Amino acid sequence: MIVCVCRRVSDREIARHVRAGMTFDEVQFELGVATQCGQCEGCARDIVAQCSASHPVAALNRESGTSAIQLATSISESKAWNSSRHSAAA
């Protein structure tokens, strides 16, 4: 489901970042959620709260054998992260 229409951000994308250990503020900076019209902020915060409570940061993913910390590292090193960081500075 699309949570942020302005930035076209889905609930799954928010959840993936939160499970990687990001806070709402970090998700907001990274994805641009709730930075334009603000209508999605309540829903985005709810998703962050639900995912934070159900998935501790250092939990091990049993299927892949990777930890959330490894996923956070891969997200922060990805091209998408780097390009959004540069576009936010522009």
PDB file of N, CA, C and O in Angstrom:
ATOM      1  N   MET A   1       0.837  -1.166   0.000  1.00  0.00           N
ATOM      2  CA  MET A   1       0.000   0.000   0.000  1.00  0.00           C
ATOM      3  C   MET A   1       0.894   1.245   0.000  1.00  0.00           C
ATOM      4  O   MET A   1       1.895   1.305   0.713  1.00  0.00           O
ATOM      5  N   ILE A   2       0.519   2.218  -0.799  1.00  0.00           N
ATOM      6  CA  ILE A   2       1.247   3.483  -0.825  1.00  0.00           C
ATOM      7  C   ILE A   2       0.836   4.296   0.399  1.00  0.00           C
ATOM      8  O   ILE A   2      -0.345   4.571   0.609  1.00  0.00           O
ATOM      9  N   VAL A   3       1.820   4.673   1.197  1.00  0.00           N
ATOM     10  CA  VAL A   3       1.582   5.466   2.394  1.00  0.00           C
ATOM     11  C   VAL A   3       1.764   6.941   2.067  1.00  0.00           C
ATOM     12  O   VAL A   3       0.917   7.768   2.407  1.00  0.00           O
ATOM     13  N   CYS A   4       2.849   7.263   1.420  1.00  0.00           N
ATOM     14  CA  CYS A   4       3.165   8.646   1.060  1.00  0.00           C
ATOM     15  C   CYS A   4       2.952   8.821  -0.439  1.00  0.00           C
ATOM     16  O   CYS A   4       3.748   8.354  -1.253  1.00  0.00           O
ATOM     17  N   VAL A   5       1.870   9.499  -0.786  1.00  0.00           N
ATOM     18  CA  VAL A   5       1.544   9.718  -2.195  1.00  0.00           C
ATOM     19  C   VAL A   5       2.533  10.688  -2.826  1.00  0.00           C
ATOM     20  O   VAL A   5       2.932  10.514  -3.978  1.00  0.00           O
ATOM     21  N   CYS A   6       2.927  11.704  -2.073  1.00  0.00           N
ATOM     22  CA  CYS A   6       3.840  12.723  -2.616  1.00  0.00           C
ATOM     23  C   CYS A   6       5.174  12.119  -3.044  1.00  0.00           C
ATOM     24  O   CYS A   6       5.723  12.486  -4.083  1.00  0.00           O
ATOM     25  N   ARG A   7       5.684  11.206  -2.253  1.00  0.00           N
ATOM     26  CA  ARG A   7       6.993  10.591  -2.530  1.00  0.00           C
ATOM     27  C   ARG A   7       6.883   9.157  -3.032  1.00  0.00           C
ATOM     28  O   ARG A   7       7.894   8.513  -3.312  1.00  0.00           O
ATOM     29  N   ARG A   8       5.652   8.658  -3.145  1.00  0.00           N
ATOM     30  CA  ARG A   8       5.376   7.300  -3.621  1.00  0.00           C
ATOM     31  C   ARG A   8       6.159   6.261  -2.816  1.00  0.00           C
ATOM     32  O   ARG A   8       6.947   5.489  -3.362  1.00  0.00           O
ATOM     33  N   VAL A   9       5.921   6.264  -1.520  1.00  0.00           N
ATOM     34  CA  VAL A   9       6.591   5.345  -0.596  1.00  0.00           C
ATOM     35  C   VAL A   9       5.552   4.383  -0.041  1.00  0.00           C
ATOM     36  O   VAL A   9       4.486   4.795   0.416  1.00  0.00           O
ATOM     37  N   SER A  10       5.880   3.090  -0.088  1.00  0.00           N
ATOM     38  CA  SER A  10       4.944   2.073   0.372  1.00  0.00           C
ATOM     39  C   SER A  10       5.190   1.691   1.827  1.00  0.00           C
ATOM     40  O   SER A  10       6.239   1.993   2.396  1.00  0.00           O
ATOM     41  N   ASP A  11       4.203   1.020   2.416  1.00  0.00           N
ATOM     42  CA  ASP A  11       4.347   0.516   3.777  1.00  0.00           C
ATOM     43  C   ASP A  11       5.460  -0.518   3.852  1.00  0.00           C
ATOM     44  O   ASP A  11       6.163  -0.599   4.859  1.00  0.00           O
ATOM     45  N   ARG A  12       5.624  -1.295   2.813  1.00  0.00           N
ATOM     46  CA  ARG A  12       6.679  -2.317   2.796  1.00  0.00           C
ATOM     47  C   ARG A  12       8.071  -1.687   2.794  1.00  0.00           C
ATOM     48  O   ARG A  12       8.992  -2.191   3.436  1.00  0.00           O
ATOM     49  N   GLU A  13       8.210  -0.587   2.069  1.00  0.00           N
ATOM     50  CA  GLU A  13       9.503   0.090   2.019  1.00  0.00           C
ATOM     51  C   GLU A  13       9.837   0.698   3.384  1.00  0.00           C
ATOM     52  O   GLU A  13      10.979   0.624   3.838  1.00  0.00           O
ATOM     53  N   ILE A  14       8.848   1.290   4.024  1.00  0.00           N
ATOM     54  CA  ILE A  14       9.055   1.838   5.368  1.00  0.00           C
ATOM     55  C   ILE A  14       9.430   0.718   6.326  1.00  0.00           C
ATOM     56  O   ILE A  14      10.386   0.843   7.092  1.00  0.00           O
ATOM     57  N   ALA A  15       8.677  -0.380   6.282  1.00  0.00           N
ATOM     58  CA  ALA A  15       8.931  -1.510   7.172  1.00  0.00           C
ATOM     59  C   ALA A  15      10.325  -2.083   6.971  1.00  0.00           C
ATOM     60  O   ALA A  15      10.999  -2.435   7.939  1.00  0.00           O
ATOM     61  N   ARG A  16      10.759  -2.178   5.726  1.00  0.00           N
ATOM     62  CA  ARG A  16      12.094  -2.722   5.435  1.00  0.00           C
ATOM     63  C   ARG A  16      13.177  -1.861   6.082  1.00  0.00           C
ATOM     64  O   ARG A  16      14.135  -2.391   6.645  1.00  0.00           O
ATOM     65  N   HIS A  17      13.033  -0.561   6.007  1.00  0.00           N
ATOM     66  CA  HIS A  17      14.025   0.334   6.601  1.00  0.00           C
ATOM     67  C   HIS A  17      13.995   0.270   8.131  1.00  0.00           C
ATOM     68  O   HIS A  17      15.039   0.313   8.781  1.00  0.00           O
ATOM     69  N   VAL A  18      12.798   0.169   8.694  1.00  0.00           N
ATOM     70  CA  VAL A  18      12.682   0.089  10.155  1.00  0.00           C
ATOM     71  C   VAL A  18      13.277  -1.220  10.653  1.00  0.00           C
ATOM     72  O   VAL A  18      13.972  -1.239  11.669  1.00  0.00           O
ATOM     73  N   ARG A  19      13.013  -2.296   9.957  1.00  0.00           N
ATOM     74  CA  ARG A  19      13.583  -3.596  10.356  1.00  0.00           C
ATOM     75  C   ARG A  19      15.099  -3.607  10.225  1.00  0.00           C
ATOM     76  O   ARG A  19      15.775  -4.434  10.837  1.00  0.00           O
ATOM     77  N   ALA A  20      15.626  -2.690   9.430  1.00  0.00           N
ATOM     78  CA  ALA A  20      17.072  -2.557   9.299  1.00  0.00           C
ATOM     79  C   ALA A  20      17.656  -1.702  10.422  1.00  0.00           C
ATOM     80  O   ALA A  20      18.868  -1.497  10.493  1.00  0.00           O
ATOM     81  N   GLY A  21      16.776  -1.203  11.305  1.00  0.00           N
ATOM     82  CA  GLY A  21      17.245  -0.478  12.471  1.00  0.00           C
ATOM     83  C   GLY A  21      17.056   1.020  12.432  1.00  0.00           C
ATOM     84  O   GLY A  21      17.561   1.724  13.307  1.00  0.00           O
ATOM     85  N   MET A  22      16.346   1.527  11.446  1.00  0.00           N
ATOM     86  CA  MET A  22      16.164   2.973  11.336  1.00  0.00           C
ATOM     87  C   MET A  22      14.999   3.457  12.195  1.00  0.00           C
ATOM     88  O   MET A  22      14.014   2.745  12.385  1.00  0.00           O
ATOM     89  N   THR A  23      15.127   4.673  12.706  1.00  0.00           N
ATOM     90  CA  THR A  23      14.071   5.342  13.451  1.00  0.00           C
ATOM     91  C   THR A  23      13.160   6.075  12.456  1.00  0.00           C
ATOM     92  O   THR A  23      13.441   6.115  11.258  1.00  0.00           O
ATOM     93  N   PHE A  24      12.069   6.653  12.969  1.00  0.00           N
ATOM     94  CA  PHE A  24      11.188   7.416  12.084  1.00  0.00           C
ATOM     95  C   PHE A  24      11.946   8.566  11.433  1.00  0.00           C
ATOM     96  O   PHE A  24      11.815   8.798  10.231  1.00  0.00           O
ATOM     97  N   ASP A  25      12.732   9.282  12.220  1.00  0.00           N
ATOM     98  CA  ASP A  25      13.482  10.419  11.669  1.00  0.00           C
ATOM     99  C   ASP A  25      14.429   9.988  10.550  1.00  0.00           C
ATOM    100  O   ASP A  25      14.572  10.690   9.549  1.00  0.00           O
ATOM    101  N   GLU A  26      15.069   8.844  10.722  1.00  0.00           N
ATOM    102  CA  GLU A  26      15.982   8.339   9.697  1.00  0.00           C
ATOM    103  C   GLU A  26      15.219   7.902   8.449  1.00  0.00           C
ATOM    104  O   GLU A  26      15.657   8.151   7.326  1.00  0.00           O
ATOM    105  N   VAL A  27      14.081   7.252   8.655  1.00  0.00           N
ATOM    106  CA  VAL A  27      13.237   6.845   7.524  1.00  0.00           C
ATOM    107  C   VAL A  27      12.728   8.092   6.796  1.00  0.00           C
ATOM    108  O   VAL A  27      12.692   8.128   5.566  1.00  0.00           O
ATOM    109  N   GLN A  28      12.341   9.099   7.555  1.00  0.00           N
ATOM    110  CA  GLN A  28      11.852  10.337   6.958  1.00  0.00           C
ATOM    111  C   GLN A  28      12.944  10.992   6.113  1.00  0.00           C
ATOM    112  O   GLN A  28      12.677  11.441   4.999  1.00  0.00           O
ATOM    113  N   PHE A  29      14.153  11.047   6.629  1.00  0.00           N
ATOM    114  CA  PHE A  29      15.257  11.626   5.885  1.00  0.00           C
ATOM    115  C   PHE A  29      15.583  10.803   4.641  1.00  0.00           C
ATOM    116  O   PHE A  29      15.800  11.349   3.560  1.00  0.00           O
ATOM    117  N   GLU A  30      15.612   9.495   4.809  1.00  0.00           N
ATOM    118  CA  GLU A  30      16.000   8.595   3.725  1.00  0.00           C
ATOM    119  C   GLU A  30      14.964   8.551   2.599  1.00  0.00           C
ATOM    120  O   GLU A  30      15.317   8.633   1.423  1.00  0.00           O
ATOM    121  N   LEU A  31      13.691   8.423   2.961  1.00  0.00           N
ATOM    122  CA  LEU A  31      12.642   8.212   1.964  1.00  0.00           C
ATOM    123  C   LEU A  31      11.833   9.466   1.647  1.00  0.00           C
ATOM    124  O   LEU A  31      11.118   9.500   0.645  1.00  0.00           O
ATOM    125  N   GLY A  32      11.934  10.485   2.477  1.00  0.00           N
ATOM    126  CA  GLY A  32      11.171  11.705   2.248  1.00  0.00           C
ATOM    127  C   GLY A  32       9.732  11.626   2.719  1.00  0.00           C
ATOM    128  O   GLY A  32       8.919  12.485   2.376  1.00  0.00           O
ATOM    129  N   VAL A  33       9.406  10.603   3.501  1.00  0.00           N
ATOM    130  CA  VAL A  33       8.051  10.423   4.017  1.00  0.00           C
ATOM    131  C   VAL A  33       7.688  11.608   4.912  1.00  0.00           C
ATOM    132  O   VAL A  33       8.494  12.041   5.736  1.00  0.00           O
ATOM    133  N   ALA A  34       6.480  12.125   4.747  1.00  0.00           N
ATOM    134  CA  ALA A  34       5.941  13.211   5.577  1.00  0.00           C
ATOM    135  C   ALA A  34       6.781  14.480   5.498  1.00  0.00           C
ATOM    136  O   ALA A  34       6.895  15.209   6.483  1.00  0.00           O
ATOM    137  N   THR A  35       7.365  14.749   4.342  1.00  0.00           N
ATOM    138  CA  THR A  35       8.148  15.970   4.181  1.00  0.00           C
ATOM    139  C   THR A  35       7.489  16.975   3.250  1.00  0.00           C
ATOM    140  O   THR A  35       7.987  18.088   3.081  1.00  0.00           O
ATOM    141  N   GLN A  36       6.362  16.586   2.641  1.00  0.00           N
ATOM    142  CA  GLN A  36       5.686  17.544   1.755  1.00  0.00           C
ATOM    143  C   GLN A  36       4.350  17.940   2.355  1.00  0.00           C
ATOM    144  O   GLN A  36       4.293  18.910   3.111  1.00  0.00           O
ATOM    145  N   CYS A  37       3.287  17.238   2.055  1.00  0.00           N
ATOM    146  CA  CYS A  37       1.970  17.659   2.558  1.00  0.00           C
ATOM    147  C   CYS A  37       1.733  17.231   4.003  1.00  0.00           C
ATOM    148  O   CYS A  37       0.945  17.861   4.709  1.00  0.00           O
ATOM    149  N   GLY A  38       2.406  16.162   4.457  1.00  0.00           N
ATOM    150  CA  GLY A  38       2.303  15.724   5.846  1.00  0.00           C
ATOM    151  C   GLY A  38       1.130  14.821   6.166  1.00  0.00           C
ATOM    152  O   GLY A  38       0.993  14.381   7.307  1.00  0.00           O
ATOM    153  N   GLN A  39       0.277  14.529   5.189  1.00  0.00           N
ATOM    154  CA  GLN A  39      -0.906  13.707   5.435  1.00  0.00           C
ATOM    155  C   GLN A  39      -0.560  12.267   5.829  1.00  0.00           C
ATOM    156  O   GLN A  39      -1.372  11.598   6.466  1.00  0.00           O
ATOM    157  N   CYS A  40       0.613  11.787   5.466  1.00  0.00           N
ATOM    158  CA  CYS A  40       0.989  10.398   5.721  1.00  0.00           C
ATOM    159  C   CYS A  40       1.725  10.197   7.045  1.00  0.00           C
ATOM    160  O   CYS A  40       2.014   9.061   7.419  1.00  0.00           O
ATOM    161  N   GLU A  41       2.028  11.264   7.748  1.00  0.00           N
ATOM    162  CA  GLU A  41       2.889  11.141   8.929  1.00  0.00           C
ATOM    163  C   GLU A  41       2.324  10.192   9.976  1.00  0.00           C
ATOM    164  O   GLU A  41       3.066   9.361  10.501  1.00  0.00           O
ATOM    165  N   GLY A  42       1.063  10.284  10.289  1.00  0.00           N
ATOM    166  CA  GLY A  42       0.464   9.405  11.299  1.00  0.00           C
ATOM    167  C   GLY A  42       0.565   7.939  10.912  1.00  0.00           C
ATOM    168  O   GLY A  42       0.942   7.100  11.731  1.00  0.00           O
ATOM    169  N   CYS A  43       0.232   7.632   9.673  1.00  0.00           N
ATOM    170  CA  CYS A  43       0.299   6.257   9.190  1.00  0.00           C
ATOM    171  C   CYS A  43       1.742   5.763   9.168  1.00  0.00           C
ATOM    172  O   CYS A  43       2.019   4.630   9.564  1.00  0.00           O
ATOM    173  N   ALA A  44       2.659   6.608   8.708  1.00  0.00           N
ATOM    174  CA  ALA A  44       4.078   6.225   8.659  1.00  0.00           C
ATOM    175  C   ALA A  44       4.610   5.964  10.057  1.00  0.00           C
ATOM    176  O   ALA A  44       5.342   4.998  10.270  1.00  0.00           O
ATOM    177  N   ARG A  45       4.251   6.815  11.012  1.00  0.00           N
ATOM    178  CA  ARG A  45       4.694   6.612  12.398  1.00  0.00           C
ATOM    179  C   ARG A  45       4.124   5.319  12.973  1.00  0.00           C
ATOM    180  O   ARG A  45       4.809   4.617  13.716  1.00  0.00           O
ATOM    181  N   ASP A  46       2.872   4.998  12.635  1.00  0.00           N
ATOM    182  CA  ASP A  46       2.270   3.745  13.091  1.00  0.00           C
ATOM    183  C   ASP A  46       3.026   2.541  12.548  1.00  0.00           C
ATOM    184  O   ASP A  46       3.265   1.581  13.279  1.00  0.00           O
ATOM    185  N   ILE A  47       3.399   2.581  11.293  1.00  0.00           N
ATOM    186  CA  ILE A  47       4.153   1.483  10.682  1.00  0.00           C
ATOM    187  C   ILE A  47       5.505   1.340  11.363  1.00  0.00           C
ATOM    188  O   ILE A  47       5.939   0.225  11.654  1.00  0.00           O
ATOM    189  N   VAL A  48       6.173   2.456  11.620  1.00  0.00           N
ATOM    190  CA  VAL A  48       7.465   2.424  12.309  1.00  0.00           C
ATOM    191  C   VAL A  48       7.300   1.808  13.691  1.00  0.00           C
ATOM    192  O   VAL A  48       8.100   0.961  14.090  1.00  0.00           O
ATOM    193  N   ALA A  49       6.275   2.223  14.426  1.00  0.00           N
ATOM    194  CA  ALA A  49       6.049   1.698  15.775  1.00  0.00           C
ATOM    195  C   ALA A  49       5.762   0.197  15.751  1.00  0.00           C
ATOM    196  O   ALA A  49       6.288  -0.548  16.578  1.00  0.00           O
ATOM    197  N   GLN A  50       4.937  -0.244  14.817  1.00  0.00           N
ATOM    198  CA  GLN A  50       4.605  -1.669  14.718  1.00  0.00           C
ATOM    199  C   GLN A  50       5.831  -2.501  14.378  1.00  0.00           C
ATOM    200  O   GLN A  50       6.057  -3.552  14.977  1.00  0.00           O
ATOM    201  N   CYS A  51       6.617  -2.038  13.427  1.00  0.00           N
ATOM    202  CA  CYS A  51       7.795  -2.792  12.994  1.00  0.00           C
ATOM    203  C   CYS A  51       8.893  -2.773  14.053  1.00  0.00           C
ATOM    204  O   CYS A  51       9.610  -3.760  14.221  1.00  0.00           O
ATOM    205  N   SER A  52       9.027  -1.669  14.760  1.00  0.00           N
ATOM    206  CA  SER A  52      10.039  -1.562  15.811  1.00  0.00           C
ATOM    207  C   SER A  52       9.718  -2.522  16.947  1.00  0.00           C
ATOM    208  O   SER A  52      10.614  -3.157  17.502  1.00  0.00           O
ATOM    209  N   ALA A  53       8.449  -2.625  17.288  1.00  0.00           N
ATOM    210  CA  ALA A  53       8.033  -3.495  18.390  1.00  0.00           C
ATOM    211  C   ALA A  53       8.135  -4.967  18.032  1.00  0.00           C
ATOM    212  O   ALA A  53       8.436  -5.798  18.889  1.00  0.00           O
ATOM    213  N   SER A  54       7.885  -5.294  16.768  1.00  0.00           N
ATOM    214  CA  SER A  54       7.854  -6.708  16.384  1.00  0.00           C
ATOM    215  C   SER A  54       9.189  -7.250  15.905  1.00  0.00           C
ATOM    216  O   SER A  54       9.359  -8.465  15.804  1.00  0.00           O
ATOM    217  N   HIS A  55      10.147  -6.365  15.606  1.00  0.00           N
ATOM    218  CA  HIS A  55      11.443  -6.821  15.096  1.00  0.00           C
ATOM    219  C   HIS A  55      12.586  -6.060  15.748  1.00  0.00           C
ATOM    220  O   HIS A  55      12.926  -4.961  15.311  1.00  0.00           O
ATOM    221  N   PRO A  56      13.184  -6.632  16.792  1.00  0.00           N
ATOM    222  CA  PRO A  56      14.336  -5.973  17.396  1.00  0.00           C
ATOM    223  C   PRO A  56      15.456  -5.787  16.384  1.00  0.00           C
ATOM    224  O   PRO A  56      15.596  -6.586  15.458  1.00  0.00           O
ATOM    225  N   VAL A  57      16.243  -4.750  16.550  1.00  0.00           N
ATOM    226  CA  VAL A  57      17.268  -4.362  15.580  1.00  0.00           C
ATOM    227  C   VAL A  57      18.275  -5.464  15.303  1.00  0.00           C
ATOM    228  O   VAL A  57      18.623  -5.688  14.144  1.00  0.00           O
ATOM    229  N   ALA A  58      18.750  -6.154  16.317  1.00  0.00           N
ATOM    230  CA  ALA A  58      19.813  -7.133  16.124  1.00  0.00           C
ATOM    231  C   ALA A  58      19.283  -8.549  15.889  1.00  0.00           C
ATOM    232  O   ALA A  58      20.037  -9.514  16.017  1.00  0.00           O
ATOM    233  N   ALA A  59      18.010  -8.688  15.550  1.00  0.00           N
ATOM    234  CA  ALA A  59      17.441 -10.011  15.317  1.00  0.00           C
ATOM    235  C   ALA A  59      18.064 -10.660  14.093  1.00  0.00           C
ATOM    236  O   ALA A  59      18.380  -9.988  13.112  1.00  0.00           O
ATOM    237  N   LEU A  60      18.233 -11.953  14.161  1.00  0.00           N
ATOM    238  CA  LEU A  60      18.802 -12.711  13.055  1.00  0.00           C
ATOM    239  C   LEU A  60      17.677 -13.214  12.170  1.00  0.00           C
ATOM    240  O   LEU A  60      16.713 -13.800  12.662  1.00  0.00           O
ATOM    241  N   ASN A  61      17.792 -12.990  10.873  1.00  0.00           N
ATOM    242  CA  ASN A  61      16.830 -13.510   9.921  1.00  0.00           C
ATOM    243  C   ASN A  61      17.139 -14.985   9.718  1.00  0.00           C
ATOM    244  O   ASN A  61      18.167 -15.328   9.135  1.00  0.00           O
ATOM    245  N   ARG A  62      16.269 -15.852  10.188  1.00  0.00           N
ATOM    246  CA  ARG A  62      16.532 -17.293  10.153  1.00  0.00           C
ATOM    247  C   ARG A  62      16.634 -17.842   8.739  1.00  0.00           C
ATOM    248  O   ARG A  62      17.395 -18.776   8.486  1.00  0.00           O
ATOM    249  N   GLU A  63      15.869 -17.265   7.813  1.00  0.00           N
ATOM    250  CA  GLU A  63      15.884 -17.767   6.444  1.00  0.00           C
ATOM    251  C   GLU A  63      17.195 -17.471   5.734  1.00  0.00           C
ATOM    252  O   GLU A  63      17.770 -18.343   5.083  1.00  0.00           O
ATOM    253  N   SER A  64      17.662 -16.237   5.865  1.00  0.00           N
ATOM    254  CA  SER A  64      18.863 -15.863   5.119  1.00  0.00           C
ATOM    255  C   SER A  64      20.129 -15.925   5.951  1.00  0.00           C
ATOM    256  O   SER A  64      21.233 -15.942   5.407  1.00  0.00           O
ATOM    257  N   GLY A  65      19.972 -15.961   7.289  1.00  0.00           N
ATOM    258  CA  GLY A  65      21.143 -15.996   8.152  1.00  0.00           C
ATOM    259  C   GLY A  65      21.810 -14.641   8.307  1.00  0.00           C
ATOM    260  O   GLY A  65      22.941 -14.562   8.788  1.00  0.00           O
ATOM    261  N   THR A  66      21.123 -13.563   7.904  1.00  0.00           N
ATOM    262  CA  THR A  66      21.694 -12.229   8.033  1.00  0.00           C
ATOM    263  C   THR A  66      21.024 -11.499   9.187  1.00  0.00           C
ATOM    264  O   THR A  66      19.884 -11.796   9.544  1.00  0.00           O
ATOM    265  N   SER A  67      21.722 -10.567   9.752  1.00  0.00           N
ATOM    266  CA  SER A  67      21.148  -9.776  10.827  1.00  0.00           C
ATOM    267  C   SER A  67      20.607  -8.476  10.277  1.00  0.00           C
ATOM    268  O   SER A  67      20.931  -8.080   9.158  1.00  0.00           O
ATOM    269  N   ALA A  68      19.776  -7.811  11.072  1.00  0.00           N
ATOM    270  CA  ALA A  68      19.240  -6.515  10.676  1.00  0.00           C
ATOM    271  C   ALA A  68      20.358  -5.495  10.521  1.00  0.00           C
ATOM    272  O   ALA A  68      20.260  -4.578   9.706  1.00  0.00           O
ATOM    273  N   ILE A  69      21.406  -5.652  11.292  1.00  0.00           N
ATOM    274  CA  ILE A  69      22.535  -4.729  11.183  1.00  0.00           C
ATOM    275  C   ILE A  69      23.196  -4.878   9.818  1.00  0.00           C
ATOM    276  O   ILE A  69      23.590  -3.880   9.215  1.00  0.00           O
ATOM    277  N   GLN A  70      23.323  -6.096   9.325  1.00  0.00           N
ATOM    278  CA  GLN A  70      23.882  -6.309   7.993  1.00  0.00           C
ATOM    279  C   GLN A  70      22.975  -5.683   6.943  1.00  0.00           C
ATOM    280  O   GLN A  70      23.462  -5.086   5.983  1.00  0.00           O
ATOM    281  N   LEU A  71      21.659  -5.813   7.115  1.00  0.00           N
ATOM    282  CA  LEU A  71      20.720  -5.222   6.174  1.00  0.00           C
ATOM    283  C   LEU A  71      20.818  -3.700   6.207  1.00  0.00           C
ATOM    284  O   LEU A  71      20.774  -3.052   5.162  1.00  0.00           O
ATOM    285  N   ALA A  72      20.950  -3.128   7.405  1.00  0.00           N
ATOM    286  CA  ALA A  72      21.086  -1.675   7.522  1.00  0.00           C
ATOM    287  C   ALA A  72      22.334  -1.202   6.791  1.00  0.00           C
ATOM    288  O   ALA A  72      22.321  -0.156   6.142  1.00  0.00           O
ATOM    289  N   THR A  73      23.401  -1.967   6.895  1.00  0.00           N
ATOM    290  CA  THR A  73      24.630  -1.611   6.202  1.00  0.00           C
ATOM    291  C   THR A  73      24.426  -1.659   4.700  1.00  0.00           C
ATOM    292  O   THR A  73      24.884  -0.774   3.978  1.00  0.00           O
ATOM    293  N   SER A  74      23.735  -2.697   4.224  1.00  0.00           N
ATOM    294  CA  SER A  74      23.520  -2.804   2.781  1.00  0.00           C
ATOM    295  C   SER A  74      22.606  -1.699   2.273  1.00  0.00           C
ATOM    296  O   SER A  74      22.790  -1.218   1.155  1.00  0.00           O
ATOM    297  N   ILE A  75      21.618  -1.283   3.074  1.00  0.00           N
ATOM    298  CA  ILE A  75      20.741  -0.190   2.663  1.00  0.00           C
ATOM    299  C   ILE A  75      21.539   1.107   2.599  1.00  0.00           C
ATOM    300  O   ILE A  75      21.420   1.860   1.633  1.00  0.00           O
ATOM    301  N   SER A  76      22.345   1.369   3.611  1.00  0.00           N
ATOM    302  CA  SER A  76      23.078   2.634   3.631  1.00  0.00           C
ATOM    303  C   SER A  76      24.166   2.694   2.573  1.00  0.00           C
ATOM    304  O   SER A  76      24.589   3.783   2.186  1.00  0.00           O
ATOM    305  N   GLU A  77      24.627   1.541   2.096  1.00  0.00           N
ATOM    306  CA  GLU A  77      25.642   1.514   1.053  1.00  0.00           C
ATOM    307  C   GLU A  77      25.050   1.446  -0.350  1.00  0.00           C
ATOM    308  O   GLU A  77      25.781   1.521  -1.337  1.00  0.00           O
ATOM    309  N   SER A  78      23.738   1.305  -0.442  1.00  0.00           N
ATOM    310  CA  SER A  78      23.111   1.137  -1.751  1.00  0.00           C
ATOM    311  C   SER A  78      23.131   2.436  -2.545  1.00  0.00           C
ATOM    312  O   SER A  78      23.271   3.527  -1.992  1.00  0.00           O
ATOM    313  N   LYS A  79      22.988   2.287  -3.847  1.00  0.00           N
ATOM    314  CA  LYS A  79      22.950   3.457  -4.733  1.00  0.00           C
ATOM    315  C   LYS A  79      21.742   4.322  -4.439  1.00  0.00           C
ATOM    316  O   LYS A  79      21.817   5.547  -4.543  1.00  0.00           O
ATOM    317  N   ALA A  80      20.621   3.700  -4.070  1.00  0.00           N
ATOM    318  CA  ALA A  80      19.410   4.462  -3.773  1.00  0.00           C
ATOM    319  C   ALA A  80      19.645   5.386  -2.585  1.00  0.00           C
ATOM    320  O   ALA A  80      19.215   6.539  -2.602  1.00  0.00           O
ATOM    321  N   TRP A  81      20.317   4.894  -1.566  1.00  0.00           N
ATOM    322  CA  TRP A  81      20.591   5.727  -0.399  1.00  0.00           C
ATOM    323  C   TRP A  81      21.497   6.877  -0.779  1.00  0.00           C
ATOM    324  O   TRP A  81      21.245   8.026  -0.415  1.00  0.00           O
ATOM    325  N   ASN A  82      22.546   6.568  -1.509  1.00  0.00           N
ATOM    326  CA  ASN A  82      23.496   7.612  -1.883  1.00  0.00           C
ATOM    327  C   ASN A  82      22.854   8.664  -2.785  1.00  0.00           C
ATOM    328  O   ASN A  82      23.125   9.855  -2.629  1.00  0.00           O
ATOM    329  N   SER A  83      22.015   8.248  -3.717  1.00  0.00           N
ATOM    330  CA  SER A  83      21.395   9.213  -4.620  1.00  0.00           C
ATOM    331  C   SER A  83      20.382  10.067  -3.886  1.00  0.00           C
ATOM    332  O   SER A  83      20.261  11.257  -4.178  1.00  0.00           O
ATOM    333  N   SER A  84      19.637   9.486  -2.928  1.00  0.00           N
ATOM    334  CA  SER A  84      18.652  10.287  -2.197  1.00  0.00           C
ATOM    335  C   SER A  84      19.353  11.267  -1.274  1.00  0.00           C
ATOM    336  O   SER A  84      18.834  12.354  -1.022  1.00  0.00           O
ATOM    337  N   ARG A  85      20.514  10.905  -0.771  1.00  0.00           N
ATOM    338  CA  ARG A  85      21.250  11.805   0.092  1.00  0.00           C
ATOM    339  C   ARG A  85      21.725  13.014  -0.707  1.00  0.00           C
ATOM    340  O   ARG A  85      21.673  14.147  -0.230  1.00  0.00           O
ATOM    341  N   HIS A  86      22.185  12.760  -1.922  1.00  0.00           N
ATOM    342  CA  HIS A  86      22.659  13.859  -2.757  1.00  0.00           C
ATOM    343  C   HIS A  86      21.496  14.738  -3.229  1.00  0.00           C
ATOM    344  O   HIS A  86      21.639  15.958  -3.304  1.00  0.00           O
ATOM    345  N   SER A  87      20.370  14.144  -3.541  1.00  0.00           N
ATOM    346  CA  SER A  87      19.246  14.938  -4.020  1.00  0.00           C
ATOM    347  C   SER A  87      18.650  15.760  -2.883  1.00  0.00           C
ATOM    348  O   SER A  87      18.115  16.842  -3.123  1.00  0.00           O
ATOM    349  N   ALA A  88      18.731  15.263  -1.643  1.00  0.00           N
ATOM    350  CA  ALA A  88      18.209  16.020  -0.511  1.00  0.00           C
ATOM    351  C   ALA A  88      19.082  17.247  -0.231  1.00  0.00           C
ATOM    352  O   ALA A  88      18.592  18.259   0.271  1.00  0.00           O
ATOM    353  N   ALA A  89      20.368  17.155  -0.555  1.00  0.00           N
ATOM    354  CA  ALA A  89      21.276  18.257  -0.311  1.00  0.00           C
ATOM    355  C   ALA A  89      21.136  19.347  -1.376  1.00  0.00           C
ATOM    356  O   ALA A  89      21.534  20.491  -1.157  1.00  0.00           O
ATOM    357  N   ALA A  90      20.572  18.987  -2.521  1.00  0.00           N
ATOM    358  CA  ALA A  90      20.464  19.939  -3.646  1.00  0.00           C
ATOM    359  C   ALA A  90      19.404  20.984  -3.422  1.00  0.00           C
ATOM    360  O   ALA A  90      19.198  21.847  -4.275  1.00  0.00           O
TER     361      ALA A  90
END
